[in-house]
C-alpha cells in the first residue's frame, strides 16, 4: 500500500523501491495488480509453494 501511495504522490520508481525495500519487478507487479483489480487484487497471495510433508 505504501508503494502505491508513493506512486500516487509522483515519487519516481527508483525512490519508491528504496523506501519500500522492494525490487523494480515487485513494484511493477504491485502497480499492474492494482490497475487490474484494485486493492482486492493486491490482497491475493498467489503463493503456490510446495505441499507440506505433513499433508502426505
N, C-alpha and C positions, 0 to 999 in steps of 0.2 A: 504494500500500500504506500509505503514511504517513497518508493521509486516512482510510482505513478503520480504521487503528489508533486515530487520534484520536477518531473517531466511537465506537469501542468503549469509549473512556475517558470517554464522556459529555461531550466537548467540544462546544460549540454550533457550528452550521454556519458562522456568520459568522467565528468564530475559526479554524476549520479552513481556510476559504478564504484567510484572511490568511496563516496559517502556510505553507500549501502553495502559495500564489500561484496559485490557480485560481479560476474563476468559480463562482457558485452552480449554474449549469447543468451544469458539468463535474462538480461534486461529486454532484449528483443522478444524473447518468449513471453515475458510478462505483458509487454505492450501489445503483442499480437493477440494474446488471450483476452485482454481487456477490450480490445476492439471487436473481437468475435462474440463475446458473451458477457461483457461487463464483470462486475465483482463476482457473480456466481461462477463464472468460468474460471476465475483465478482461484477460487476455493477448492477446486478439484485437484486431488493429489496426482492421480495418474501413475503412481508408483506401482510397478508390477513385481519387481524383485523375484526372489526365489522362494519356493514353497518351504515352509519350516519343516525341519526334520520331525518335529512333534506331530505334524499332520499326516505323516506317512504310516 
